[in-house]
Structure formats: structure tokens, C-alpha cells
């Protein structure tokens, strides 16, 4: 269930949903404009003098409530990310098809490939957060996009030369994983430097809604591209979208402030401060527990899904893509429904309720083996429920943690959480390969579903039921103008 940590409706439909979500946040307490901290220095003085940056600064710090639809700076970032997310969905389908059907990868090889994609979160996740808190996050994202485009572009080139092997894919996955660590931690930390505090929920809603649209359109088109061009060359489309994101970030301007060099402390101490912030908060600690455990067992399932669907059920890559697309409609519906659900249940209670739902849905997956004639509709239903409930969970918990964290700790907070909730994923992928080889794919899927069910206990047994709204900004955040 890697979706539980993410890193963003039709354009006309996203605004009301996001605005309602922002109002739900406002009901819990007054919002405050984003202001630079006293001990921070401007990182890019000349850039802030341009007209576009002046507009961005006004949007970020101005007192009026201006819709992000009229913020050209945010829309530039948004457009690049929309294309990037669309391309990522194509590759998410093309990579397993390439490994399973074209290279005839075994369960263990697929497990190693999946582990390579997320190993960087375990290996460099924590120091990356501390480093990113010392750098301009937009600049980090630009470099990361360039690295991902070059690394991914080698796969179709090797395929064209007829020398592509599974180990090439594993090496590329490792390189892209490192770049993705830096990109994603920066991405989740940059929003407060682009918009006002009271617009964070709207920005997250728009980005998440775009992600769900990409989930709907990307796999279907990806399946078609694979059928027409073959899997390796469909990957070229994703390379193009990373280039588009790279260009959009070059034209985006932010108001981020860098801490003065004399404020830097030893790396280990700064990493410890990020971990202490996350695990010192009892609500965040429970959210991390549920997300981490669900991601561990969800990765076991997701690693074997391509083998289960493409080999054992015999679905074509095109049908596999359609399952992805129809399932993602749940995320689109969830993006629209989240504000209404939060207004009805309360922000705090939405977390355990959504966790219960996405912890029960995985049982649909191995159950498909009992009625293979109903494989297509059951896979779609399972994916729809997962997408809907994970979307509700993500918008609520990501906005909460961005809201309460002081700006100087945003990178380390996100990196600390990613280290735990994504760091378990390579372990889960390797375990999936081992279990799939030892006891078979379907028994492993039953084990994964049981583990995901237990994951919800962290938030279900927590204090969320006795609250309606989650706490507002931490006092340190407020004192620093957050």
C-alpha cells in the first residue's frame, strides 16, 4: 500500500473540494499567514526581484484569501507535476510488464526489482531530510528530475540494442530511487513556501486530485502504448514527462529561506531532532505506525500482483492497465468526497475510519483466485476501495503534519516519516519474493492481507475517536510565523 504516503478531479471539480477541505481546517482554529523566520536568510535574492516572484510572494504572505486558480506560480509547478505523475503511471505499468512478460523474471527477481525502487528510503532517507533542510528544495527537485530522466531513458536504449537484462532494470531502479528520495521529501516540504498556511489544504487537494486523474488516465494509455510500441518504448513517454517537470520547476519561484550556516548543527543531531519531533507527537507516532505496517504488508502484495494478474490470471497488459484506471476512479471520488466526509465525521475520526476500510480491502485480492471468472470486477472493486480510502487518509494526515511542523523541520519531518513508512518497503519486497518462491503467490497474498488488517490498530486504538478536529499549528510554528 505504498499509496499511503503520498507524495497529489477534473479541473472544475477540484476547487470546490479543496476549498471545502480548507474551510474544514479553518473551523478548528484561526489560520496564520506564512512569514519568514528571523534567523533565516534569503537564498536567491536576485530571483525574488522578478515580477513573477513578487506575485508569488504576495500570494504566500498576503492577507487576502486568493484562490490558487489565479496563482500563476503555483499553476506552473502544478502543471509540471501533473505531467510527471501521468508519466509515472505509464512506467508503473510498463516496468512490471517488461520484467514479467518480456524478461521472464522470477518471483525473487521481481522482489529484488521492487526492493531496489524503494531501497533508498531506508539507506539515505534520514540524512536526505537533514541535507534538504539546508538546501533550496526547488533546486533539489530540479536535479532529481534530471537524474530520473537520464536513468530511465537508458532502459529503452538497451532494449533497442537487444542487450537489456533484469540487472539493468535493478541498477536503474536504485539510481531512480535515490533521486526520488530527494525529490519526494522536497516536494512534500515545498508547499508551505509557495502558498499561505490557510492555502496548504487547497494546494494539497489540487496536487492529490491531479495524481488521481493521472491514476485514471495513465495506466489505460500506458496499456495502449505497450500494445502499440512495446513496454520499453512506452517508457520514453515517462522520460518526456520528467523533462517537462524539470522545465516547469525552472520557471517556478518560491519564497523559501535558508538557515544561516552558523545555525547548522552536526548532521546526526539534526537527524535526531527530526525523529524526536515525529515520535514525540503521540498522534503522528500512531499515524506512522499504521502507515508503516500497512506499507510493509502492502508491498508484499503489490510485488506479486503483476505475477498474479499477468501470469496466473492471464490478463493482458491492456486489461491490467484498465484495472488500474478504473480502480483509480475511487481516488477521484475520494478527492471530491473528502471535505464532506471530514465535515461529517470530523478530521480526527476520519483517520481511523479510513484506515479500517483500506485494511479490509486487501482481502479481495487473494479472494479473486477462488472465483477467477470474476477476476476483472473484483480487482476493480478492490482497487476502487483502496484508492478512495487511502486518498481520504492521505489528505487528512499529510495536511495535519504540514500544519503543525515548524518550517525549519519540514524536510526532516517528512524524511523521518518516509524513512519508516517507505524504509520497510524494500524489506517487504524481498520477503514477497522469498515467500512467493517458497509457498506460492496466492498464500503470500493472504498473509499480506492479514498483516494489513492488523496495521489499522495503531490509529483505531488511539485517541482519535475522542476528538473531532486535529490540533492546529505547534506553538513554535506559530511563533516563527508558520
C-alpha positions as CSV (number, residue, x, y, z in Angstrom):
1,X,0.0,0.0,0.0
2,X,2.6,2.5,-0.9
3,X,-0.1,5.0,-1.8
4,X,-0.5,5.6,1.9
5,X,2.3,8.1,1.7
6,X,1.7,10.4,-1.0
7,X,4.0,12.1,-2.3
8,X,-1.3,14.8,-5.0
9,X,-10.9,15.6,-10.4
10,X,-11.5,17.3,-13.2
11,X,-10.1,20.8,-13.1
12,X,-13.5,22.2,-12.4
13,X,-14.2,19.8,-9.7
14,X,-11.0,20.0,-7.7
15,X,-11.6,23.6,-6.5
16,X,-14.8,23.2,-4.5
17,X,-13.5,20.0,-2.9
18,X,-10.2,21.6,-1.9
19,X,-11.8,24.8,-0.7
20,X,-14.2,22.9,1.5
21,X,-11.3,21.0,2.9
22,X,-9.5,24.3,3.7
23,X,-12.6,25.5,5.4
24,X,-12.8,22.3,7.5
25,X,-9.2,23.1,8.7
26,X,-10.2,26.7,9.4
27,X,-13.1,25.6,11.7
28,X,-10.6,24.1,14.1
29,X,-8.9,27.4,14.7
30,X,-7.6,30.6,13.1
31,X,-5.1,30.4,10.3
32,X,-2.0,32.4,10.0
33,X,0.0,33.8,7.1
34,X,3.3,32.2,6.3
35,X,6.2,34.5,7.4
36,X,10.0,34.1,7.2
37,X,11.8,33.2,10.3
38,X,14.1,35.8,11.9
39,X,17.2,33.6,11.8
40,X,16.8,32.7,8.1
41,X,18.5,34.3,5.1
42,X,17.2,34.8,1.6
43,X,18.7,32.1,-0.7
44,X,18.2,33.7,-4.1
45,X,18.0,37.4,-3.7
46,X,18.0,38.4,-7.5
47,X,15.3,35.9,-8.4
48,X,12.9,37.4,-5.8
49,X,13.1,40.7,-7.6
50,X,11.2,39.5,-10.7
51,X,7.6,40.2,-11.3
52,X,6.6,36.6,-11.1
53,X,8.3,36.1,-7.8
54,X,6.7,39.3,-6.5
55,X,3.4,37.8,-7.3
56,X,4.4,34.6,-5.7
57,X,5.5,36.4,-2.6
58,X,2.2,38.3,-2.4
59,X,0.3,35.1,-2.8
60,X,2.3,33.5,0.0
61,X,2.4,36.3,2.5
62,X,-0.6,38.5,1.5
63,X,-3.5,38.8,3.9
64,X,-6.3,38.3,1.3
65,X,-7.7,34.8,0.6
66,X,-6.9,34.4,-3.1
67,X,-7.7,31.2,-4.9
68,X,-4.8,29.2,-6.2
69,X,-6.5,29.0,-9.6
70,X,-5.3,32.6,-10.0
71,X,-1.7,32.0,-8.8
72,X,0.4,31.6,-11.9
73,X,3.4,30.5,-9.9
74,X,1.6,27.6,-8.2
75,X,0.0,26.6,-11.5
76,X,3.4,26.4,-13.1
77,X,4.5,23.9,-10.5
78,X,1.2,22.1,-10.7
79,X,1.3,21.7,-14.5
80,X,4.8,20.1,-14.4
81,X,3.8,17.7,-11.6
82,X,0.6,16.8,-13.4
83,X,2.6,15.6,-16.5
84,X,5.2,13.9,-14.3
85,X,2.6,12.0,-12.4
86,X,0.9,11.0,-15.6
87,X,4.2,9.6,-16.9
88,X,4.9,7.8,-13.7
89,X,1.7,5.9,-14.1
90,X,2.7,4.7,-17.5
91,X,6.0,3.4,-16.1
92,X,4.3,1.8,-13.1
93,X,2.6,-0.5,-15.6
94,X,5.4,-0.8,-18.2
95,X,8.1,-1.9,-15.7
96,X,6.4,-5.0,-14.3
97,X,5.2,-5.9,-17.8
98,X,8.7,-5.6,-19.1
99,X,10.1,-7.7,-16.2
100,X,7.4,-10.4,-16.1
101,X,6.4,-10.9,-19.7
102,X,9.5,-9.9,-21.7
103,X,12.4,-10.8,-19.4
104,X,10.5,-13.7,-17.7
105,X,11.6,-12.6,-14.3
106,X,11.1,-15.0,-11.4
107,X,9.3,-14.1,-8.1
108,X,12.6,-13.5,-6.4
109,X,13.8,-11.2,-9.3
110,X,10.6,-9.2,-9.2
111,X,11.1,-8.9,-5.4
112,X,14.6,-7.6,-5.8
113,X,13.5,-5.1,-8.5
114,X,10.7,-3.8,-6.3
115,X,13.1,-3.5,-3.4
116,X,15.6,-1.6,-5.5
117,X,12.9,1.0,-6.3
118,X,12.5,2.0,-2.7
119,X,15.7,0.9,-1.0
120,X,17.0,4.5,-1.0
121,X,14.3,5.5,1.5
122,X,15.9,3.0,4.0
123,X,19.5,3.8,3.2
124,X,19.6,7.6,2.7
125,X,16.2,8.7,3.8
126,X,17.2,10.2,7.1
127,X,20.3,12.1,6.1
128,X,18.5,13.3,3.0
129,X,16.0,15.1,5.2
130,X,18.7,16.9,7.1
131,X,20.6,17.8,3.9
132,X,17.4,19.1,2.2
133,X,16.7,21.3,5.2
134,X,20.0,23.1,4.3
135,X,19.2,23.4,0.6
136,X,16.7,25.1,-1.7
137,X,14.0,22.4,-2.1
138,X,13.1,23.5,-5.6
139,X,16.7,23.2,-6.7
140,X,16.9,19.7,-5.3
141,X,13.7,18.7,-7.3
142,X,15.2,20.1,-10.5
143,X,18.4,18.0,-10.2
144,X,16.3,14.9,-9.2
145,X,14.1,15.2,-12.2
146,X,17.2,15.4,-14.5
147,X,18.7,12.3,-13.0
148,X,15.5,10.4,-13.3
149,X,15.0,11.3,-16.9
150,X,18.6,10.2,-17.9
151,X,18.5,7.0,-15.8
152,X,15.1,5.9,-17.0
153,X,16.0,6.7,-20.6
154,X,18.7,4.1,-20.6
155,X,16.2,1.2,-20.5
156,X,14.6,1.6,-23.9
157,X,18.0,2.3,-25.4
158,X,19.3,-1.0,-24.0
159,X,16.2,-2.7,-25.3
160,X,16.7,-1.3,-28.7
161,X,20.3,-2.6,-28.7
162,X,18.9,-6.1,-27.7
163,X,21.0,-6.3,-24.5
164,X,18.5,-5.4,-21.8
165,X,18.6,-7.7,-18.8
166,X,16.9,-7.7,-15.4
167,X,20.1,-6.5,-13.6
168,X,20.0,-3.3,-15.8
169,X,16.5,-2.6,-14.5
170,X,17.6,-3.2,-10.9
171,X,20.5,-0.7,-11.3
172,X,18.2,1.9,-12.9
173,X,15.7,1.4,-10.1
174,X,18.4,2.0,-7.5
175,X,19.5,5.3,-9.1
176,X,15.9,6.5,-9.6
177,X,15.2,5.5,-6.0
178,X,17.9,7.8,-4.7
179,X,16.7,10.7,-6.9
180,X,13.1,10.0,-5.8
181,X,14.0,10.2,-2.1
182,X,15.4,13.8,-2.6
183,X,12.5,14.8,-4.9
184,X,9.7,13.5,-2.8
185,X,11.0,14.8,0.6
186,X,11.5,18.2,-1.1
187,X,8.1,18.0,-2.8
188,X,6.2,17.4,0.4
189,X,8.2,20.2,2.1
190,X,8.0,22.9,-0.5
191,X,4.3,23.7,-0.4
192,X,4.4,26.0,2.6
193,X,7.0,28.2,0.8
194,X,4.7,28.5,-2.2
195,X,1.3,29.3,-0.6
196,X,-0.1,30.7,2.6
197,X,-0.8,28.5,5.6
198,X,-4.5,28.7,5.0
199,X,-4.0,27.5,1.4
200,X,-1.9,24.4,2.2
201,X,-5.0,22.2,2.2
202,X,-6.2,23.6,-1.1
203,X,-2.7,23.1,-2.6
204,X,-2.6,19.5,-1.3
205,X,-6.1,18.9,-2.6
206,X,-5.2,20.1,-6.1
207,X,-2.0,18.1,-6.2
208,X,-3.6,15.0,-4.9
209,X,-6.6,15.3,-7.3
210,X,-4.2,15.6,-10.2
211,X,-2.4,12.5,-9.0
212,X,-5.8,10.7,-9.0
213,X,-6.5,11.9,-12.6
214,X,-3.1,10.5,-13.6
215,X,-4.0,7.2,-12.0
216,X,-7.1,7.1,-14.1
217,X,-5.8,8.1,-17.5
218,X,-2.1,6.9,-17.2
219,X,-2.5,3.1,-16.9
220,X,-5.1,2.9,-19.7
221,X,-2.9,4.9,-22.1
222,X,0.1,3.1,-20.8
223,X,-1.5,-0.3,-21.7
224,X,-2.3,1.0,-25.1
225,X,1.2,2.3,-25.6
226,X,2.6,-1.0,-24.5
227,X,0.4,-2.8,-27.1
228,X,1.4,-0.4,-29.9
229,X,5.1,0.3,-29.0
230,X,6.0,-2.5,-26.5
231,X,6.9,-1.8,-22.9
232,X,10.4,-0.5,-23.3
233,X,9.4,2.3,-25.7
234,X,6.3,3.2,-23.7
235,X,8.9,4.2,-21.1
236,X,10.0,7.1,-23.4
237,X,6.8,8.8,-22.6
238,X,7.7,9.0,-18.9
239,X,11.1,10.3,-19.7
240,X,9.4,13.2,-21.6
241,X,7.2,14.0,-18.6
242,X,10.2,14.2,-16.3
243,X,11.8,16.6,-18.7
244,X,8.5,18.7,-18.6
245,X,8.6,18.7,-14.8
246,X,12.2,19.8,-14.9
247,X,11.3,22.8,-17.1
248,X,8.3,23.7,-15.0
249,X,10.4,23.8,-11.9
250,X,12.9,26.1,-13.6
251,X,10.1,28.7,-14.1
252,X,8.6,28.2,-10.6
253,X,9.6,30.7,-7.9
254,X,9.5,30.1,-4.2
255,X,9.9,32.2,-1.0
256,X,11.9,29.6,0.9
257,X,14.5,30.9,3.3
258,X,17.7,29.1,4.1
259,X,19.1,28.9,7.6
260,X,22.3,30.7,8.2
261,X,25.4,28.5,8.1
262,X,26.1,29.2,11.7
263,X,22.8,27.8,12.6
264,X,23.7,24.4,11.2
265,X,24.5,21.7,13.7
266,X,26.1,18.2,13.4
267,X,24.1,16.1,10.9
268,X,23.4,13.3,13.5
269,X,21.9,15.9,15.9
270,X,19.7,17.4,13.2
271,X,18.5,13.9,12.2
272,X,17.7,13.2,15.8
273,X,15.8,16.4,16.1
274,X,13.6,15.4,13.2
275,X,13.0,11.9,14.6
276,X,12.2,13.4,18.0
277,X,9.7,15.8,16.5
278,X,7.8,12.9,14.8
279,X,7.9,10.3,17.5
280,X,7.4,12.8,20.3
281,X,4.0,13.7,19.0
282,X,1.6,10.9,20.0
283,X,-0.8,11.4,17.1
284,X,2.0,11.4,14.5
285,X,3.5,8.3,16.2
286,X,0.3,6.4,15.7
287,X,-0.2,7.6,12.1
288,X,3.4,6.5,11.3
289,X,2.7,3.1,12.9
290,X,-0.3,2.4,10.8
291,X,1.2,3.7,7.6
292,X,4.5,1.8,8.1
293,X,2.9,-1.5,8.8
294,X,0.3,-1.2,6.1
295,X,3.1,-0.3,3.6
296,X,5.2,-3.3,4.7
297,X,2.4,-5.8,4.0
298,X,1.0,-3.8,1.1
299,X,4.4,-4.0,-0.6
300,X,4.4,-7.8,-0.2
301,X,1.1,-7.9,-2.1
302,X,2.0,-5.3,-4.7
303,X,5.2,-7.1,-5.5
304,X,3.4,-10.2,-6.5
305,X,0.3,-8.6,-8.2
306,X,1.9,-8.4,-11.7
307,X,2.8,-12.2,-11.5
308,X,-0.7,-13.0,-10.1
309,X,-2.6,-10.9,-12.7
310,X,-0.4,-11.4,-15.8
311,X,0.7,-15.0,-15.3
312,X,-1.8,-16.8,-13.0
313,X,-5.0,-15.0,-14.1
314,X,-3.8,-14.5,-17.6
315,X,-5.0,-10.9,-18.1
316,X,-3.3,-8.9,-20.9
317,X,-1.2,-5.8,-20.2
318,X,-4.1,-3.8,-21.7
319,X,-6.6,-5.3,-19.3
320,X,-4.1,-4.8,-16.4
321,X,-3.9,-1.1,-17.3
322,X,-7.7,-0.8,-17.5
323,X,-8.0,-2.4,-14.0
324,X,-5.5,0.3,-12.7
325,X,-7.5,3.1,-14.4
326,X,-11.0,2.0,-13.2
327,X,-9.6,1.4,-9.7
328,X,-8.2,5.0,-9.6
329,X,-11.7,6.4,-10.1
330,X,-12.0,5.7,-6.4
331,X,-9.3,8.3,-5.8
332,X,-11.1,10.8,-7.9
333,X,-14.3,10.3,-6.0
334,X,-12.3,10.4,-2.7
335,X,-10.8,13.7,-3.7
336,X,-14.3,15.2,-4.1
337,X,-15.8,13.5,-1.1
338,X,-13.0,14.1,1.5
339,X,-14.1,17.5,2.6
340,X,-17.7,16.4,3.1
341,X,-16.6,13.3,5.0
342,X,-14.4,15.4,7.2
343,X,-17.2,17.8,7.8
344,X,-19.5,14.9,8.7
345,X,-17.2,12.7,10.8
346,X,-14.6,15.2,12.0
347,X,-11.0,15.4,10.9
348,X,-9.6,13.2,13.7
349,X,-12.2,10.4,13.3
350,X,-11.7,10.3,9.5
351,X,-8.2,8.8,10.1
352,X,-9.2,5.6,11.9
353,X,-12.3,5.1,9.8
354,X,-10.3,5.3,6.6
355,X,-7.6,3.1,8.0
356,X,-10.2,0.3,8.8
357,X,-11.5,0.5,5.3
358,X,-8.2,0.3,3.5
359,X,-7.1,-2.5,5.8
360,X,-10.1,-4.7,4.9
361,X,-9.9,-4.1,1.1
362,X,-6.8,-6.2,0.5
363,X,-8.7,-9.5,1.2
364,X,-10.4,-9.0,-2.2
365,X,-7.1,-9.7,-3.9
366,X,-6.4,-13.3,-2.9
367,X,-10.2,-14.0,-3.0
368,X,-10.0,-13.5,-6.8
369,X,-8.2,-16.8,-7.0
370,X,-11.4,-18.5,-5.7
371,X,-13.6,-17.1,-8.5
372,X,-11.2,-16.4,-11.4
373,X,-14.2,-15.8,-13.7
374,X,-14.9,-12.7,-11.7
375,X,-11.3,-11.5,-11.6
376,X,-11.8,-8.3,-13.5
377,X,-14.7,-6.8,-11.5
378,X,-13.2,-8.0,-8.2
379,X,-9.9,-6.4,-8.9
380,X,-11.6,-3.2,-9.9
381,X,-13.7,-3.1,-6.7
382,X,-10.7,-3.8,-4.6
383,X,-8.7,-1.1,-6.2
384,X,-11.6,1.4,-6.0
385,X,-12.0,1.0,-2.3
386,X,-8.2,1.2,-1.7
387,X,-7.9,4.4,-3.8
388,X,-10.9,6.1,-2.1
389,X,-9.9,5.4,1.5
390,X,-6.2,6.0,1.0
391,X,-7.0,9.3,-0.5
392,X,-9.1,10.3,2.4
393,X,-6.4,9.1,4.8
394,X,-3.6,10.9,3.0
395,X,-5.1,14.3,2.6
396,X,-6.0,14.4,6.2
397,X,-2.8,13.2,7.7
398,X,-0.4,15.0,5.3
399,X,-2.1,18.3,5.8
400,X,-2.1,17.8,9.6
401,X,1.6,17.1,9.8
402,X,2.5,20.0,7.4
403,X,0.3,22.3,9.5
404,X,1.8,21.5,12.9
405,X,5.5,21.3,11.9
406,X,7.8,24.3,12.1
407,X,9.2,25.3,8.7
408,X,12.8,24.6,9.7
409,X,11.8,21.0,10.4
410,X,9.6,20.2,7.4
411,X,12.3,18.4,5.5
412,X,13.4,16.3,8.5
413,X,9.9,15.6,9.5
414,X,9.0,14.2,6.0
415,X,12.3,12.4,5.7
416,X,11.8,10.8,9.2
417,X,8.3,9.6,8.3
418,X,9.4,8.4,4.9
419,X,12.4,6.5,6.4
420,X,9.9,4.5,8.5
421,X,6.9,4.1,6.2
422,X,8.9,3.6,3.0
423,X,12.0,2.1,4.6
424,X,10.1,-1.0,5.4
425,X,9.1,-1.5,1.7
426,X,12.3,-3.0,0.3
427,X,12.2,-5.5,3.2
428,X,8.6,-6.3,2.3
429,X,9.5,-6.7,-1.4
430,X,12.4,-9.1,-0.7
431,X,10.1,-11.1,1.7
432,X,7.5,-11.2,-1.1
433,X,10.0,-12.7,-3.5
434,X,11.1,-15.3,-0.9
435,X,7.6,-16.2,0.2
436,X,6.3,-16.3,-3.4
437,X,9.1,-18.7,-4.3
438,X,8.6,-20.9,-1.2
439,X,4.8,-21.1,-0.6
440,X,3.4,-19.6,-3.8
441,X,1.8,-16.3,-4.9
442,X,-1.8,-16.7,-3.5
443,X,-0.8,-17.9,0.0
444,X,1.5,-14.9,0.2
445,X,-1.3,-12.6,-0.7
446,X,-3.4,-14.0,2.1
447,X,-0.6,-13.3,4.6
448,X,-0.2,-9.8,3.3
449,X,-3.9,-9.1,3.7
450,X,-3.9,-10.3,7.3
451,X,-0.9,-8.1,8.1
452,X,-2.6,-5.0,6.5
453,X,-5.7,-5.6,8.7
454,X,-3.6,-5.6,11.8
455,X,-1.9,-2.3,10.7
456,X,-5.0,-0.2,11.4
457,X,-4.8,-1.0,15.1
458,X,-2.4,1.9,15.8
459,X,-4.9,4.5,14.9
460,X,-8.0,2.6,15.8
461,X,-6.9,2.2,19.4
462,X,-5.6,5.7,19.7
463,X,-7.2,9.0,20.9
464,X,-8.7,9.9,17.5
465,X,-12.2,8.7,18.4
466,X,-12.5,11.2,21.3
467,X,-11.5,14.2,19.1
468,X,-13.3,15.9,16.3
469,X,-10.6,18.1,14.9
470,X,-6.8,17.6,14.9
471,X,-4.6,20.1,16.7
472,X,-3.6,23.3,14.9
473,X,-0.1,24.6,14.4
474,X,2.5,23.9,17.1
475,X,3.4,26.9,19.2
476,X,6.9,27.0,17.7
477,X,5.4,27.1,14.2
478,X,3.2,29.9,15.3
479,X,6.0,31.9,16.9
480,X,8.0,31.7,13.7
481,X,5.2,32.9,11.6
482,X,4.1,29.5,10.3
